Amino acid sequence: MEMFSESNDLRVLVLHNTLSPYRIPLFRALSQSRGYQFKFLFSSRQIDEHKWQFDKDLGFNYDILPTKQMRTSQGTLYFLKDIRMLAKHCDLVVLSDHLNIPELALQSYTSLKGLPKLRWLELTKDSLAEMPRIKITLKALLNRVSDGILVPGSAAKEYVLATTHRGDNIYFCNNVVDNEFFAKARSISQEQKSALKKKFGLTGPVVAYFGQFIERKGLKVLMEALDLVDHKYQFSLLFVGDGQLKEGLRNRLNKIKRFPFHFAGYIDPDNLPLYYALSDLTVLPSYLDIWGMVVNESIAAGVPVICSTGVGAGRDLIAPGKSGLIFEKGNSRELASAIETMLSSKKLREGMVKEADKILADYTIDRARDQFLDAIDRTYADAGRFKDEFKE
């Protein structure tokens, strides 16, 4: 397992839970930063329900950790033999907020060795609702003993402030996608879009959903809202993604027989701009999405967004009524009203896209890279200062 080469660069070890496509552009940008060496470690290649495919060469130094698995009544535990070796030659460790064995082992080892720790988390108060009390307490304790904490947005910062009672070591790293890649949706010709809509049986404006078909995504609320939308609005539905609720949704729409619809299934990320190009608006009705990258993708693609208050990205990327619409999570009537508002005026939708573009201009890979590096620099400097003060 290749770690770091000999140089005077700051050696940064990043332990992340899962190798996911939306992190890859940021990890590449970080790896190309002068004055730093990054090593990325992942506890697993991907979560079972995801269908991501990766080339072996991702453009940065990484490894999938070799683990031994033990199945229990509470799930699968992962064990590592060589956790000490992983951190032996680094100057700073970036940890996620997942309470798995590799994370906890490395957390303990870095504490014993006095290595600076930057905790990169994505939690909100809402995400704690169904979490066991012991996990909440442990996560809060780990926040308190970290030298720095990296958060993606205001909702996550509020959670951290509630657990640490200090804000001087909280840093932002915006959750971002490759905006230029998704902006390709804007240049797809009308002829190509019309041909694909005809192929899929879609007519009129297209209301789209992108994501997993699971309970917390609020698809039940979307179905209820569709029943409430005034019949004067004629539109089609596009579902991009997969999951256990797919057949139930399809059966319900077949019974309603009101909307033309198409289930595209899982789409390779390289082809997503084409499907955003077919969309006149996207809906993210989640009960809980700690962030919700679909919001970034939609805005970059030039598609206005309706999302619930359960979507963390809405707090930072959507100015309600100006750059998109937000409804109270679980409230199907509010969602139906928001859909009607969006469908009522193409000019309104175009105006929202222009306003959303202004906000998204600060959510770029370069900006996230700079925020990440700034958090590393400040955490490393402060940890060293605290060590010196302790010695005195």
C-alpha positions, -999 to +999 in steps of 0.1 A: +000+000+000+017+032-013+015+060+013+037+091+009+068+099-011+099+117+004+093+155+003+086+185+025+050+186+015+023+184+042+012+148+043-026+144+047-044+111+053-081+112+045-102+083+057-137+083+040-165+058+043-173+051+007-158+058-027-185+079-044-185+096-078-195+131-065-163+133-044-139+123-071-135+158-087-127+173-053-102+146-045-085+151-078-082+188-073-068+184-038-042+159-051-030+184-076-024+211-050+012+221-046+027+218-011+005+188-001+005+151-004-029+134-001-036+097+006-073+087+005-085+056+022-120+041+019-136+017+043-156+001+014-159+005-023-195+014-023-228+008-005-247-023-018-277-003-033-254+019-054-244+008-089-214+031-094-187+019-117-151+032-115-119+030-135-090+019-114-071+051-121-091+079-106-064+106-107-055+105-070-037+082-046-062+060-029-068+025-015-098+005-005-090-008+030-086-046+033-110-056+060-121-087+078-159-090+081-179-104+110-217-107+107-238-099+137-275-095+145-269-057+142-251-058+109-216-064+096-185-053+115-153-045+097-118-050+112-084-039+102-050-054+111-027-025+102-045+007+113-013+020+130+006+018+098-020+039+080-012+070+100+024+064+108+039+088+083+013+115+080+012+150+094-026+154+097-056+131+095-091+139+081-118+117+095-155+113+086-183+110+111-190+073+105-187+052+136-172+021+119-142+002+132-116+018+109-128+053+118-128+047+156-094+029+155-077+057+136-094+083+158-079+066+189-045+061+174-042+097+162-052+109+197-026+088+213+001+100+189-010+137+191-017+140+154-039+169+143-074+157+135-098+174+111-133+159+113-153+161+081-189+155+088-223+157+072-249+157+100-279+179+108-302+179+138-328+162+117-305+133+109-302+125+147-340+118+150-338+080+148-302+076+159-296+057+192-287+080+221-253+063+226-243+071+190-254+107+193-233+111+225-203+094+210-204+116+179-207+147+201-177+136+221-156+131+189-166+166+178-153+181+210-119+164+208-113+172+172-088+200+163-110+212+135-144+203+120-153+206+083-190+211+073-208+215+040-234+240+050-253+260+076-275+231+087-245+210+096-228+239+113-259+244+136-256+207+146-219+211+154-225+242+175-251+223+195-226+196+203-193+215+208-204+249+221-176+266+201-174+278+166-138+290+162-127+256+147-156+250+123-147+254+086-169+252+055-161+230+025-190+235+001-205+203-013-200+206-051-204+189-084-186+195-117-208+224-128-193+226-163-201+189-168-238+193-159-240+225-178-238+204-209-275+199-205-281+235-216-265+230-250-284+199-260-304+207-291-342+209-290-343+183-318-324+158-297-346+165-266-378+162-287-367+129-302-359+115-267-392+127-252-411+111-280-392+078-274-400+079-237-437+089-243-433+123-225-454+153-235-456+188-222-435+201-194-415+174-176-414+171-138-383+150-129-371+131-099-335+120-096-324+097-068-329+064-050-364+050-046-364+046-008-387+058+019-367+087+033-367+103-002-403+113+003-417+097-029-450+089-011-454+126-005-447+133-042-474+108-052-499+124-029-490+159-042-495+148-078-531+138-070-537+173-057-523+192-086-550+210-105-561+191-136-556+222-158-519+215-156-508+189-182-473+175-177-452+143-177-431+126-151-395+114-154-379+092-128-342+086-129-328+061-104-336+028-089-346+012-056-371-010-038-401+014-042-399+015-080-425-011-089-450+003-064-446+037-079-450+024-114-482+004-104-497+035-088-491+057-118-506+030-141-537+031-120-540+069-120-536+071-158-533+109-156-496+115-164-474+102-191-443+089-173-410+071-178-387+052-155-352+056-169-336+033-142-301+038-131-282+061-155-244+062-157-232+096-143-216+104-177-251+105-193-270+124-166-269+158-184-291+144-212-318+135-187-316+169-169-320+185-204-354+167-207-365+182-174-384+215-169-382+212-131-368+187-106-384+177-073-365+165-043-392+157-016-370+140+009-378+136+046-341+137+051-312+145+028-282+158+047-272+177+016-287+166-017-263+168-047-293+167-070-299+204-061-264+213-073-267+192-105-301+206-114-290+242-110-258+236-130-280+220-157-303+250-158-333+233-143-352+250-114-356+230-082-384+223-057-371+207-025-383+200+010-371+215+043-355+181+049-329+188+022-298+204+036-288+220+003-320+240+003-307+261+032-277+273+012-285+270-025-321+281-027-336+315-019-373+306-016-394+322-044-363+336-061-339+308-071-363+278-064-391+267-041-390+250-007-420+232+010-424+218+045-413+182+044-441+157+044-467+184+034-481+172+001-504+202-003-475+226-001-456+205-027-487+204-050-489+242-048-452+245-055-455+223-086-484+244-098-464+276-093-435+262-113-457+249-141-477+282-143-449+302-160-419+293-182-407+329-176-408+323-138-387+291-142-362+309-164-359+337-138-353+312-110-325+296-130-308+330-134-310+336-097-298+301-088-268+305-112-256+335-091-256+314-059-240+283-075-211+305-088-196+301-053-201+263-053-173+252-076-146+225-073-119+252-071-137+270-043-142+237-023-106+228-028-094+261-014-118+258+016-105+223+023-069+234+021-076+264+043-092+242+070-061+218+068-037+247+072-056+263+101-061+230+119-025+221+116-013+255+128-037+256+157-030+220+168+007+229+168+001+261+188-020+242+214+008+216+217+034+244+224+011+260+250+007+226+267+045+221+269+050+256+284 
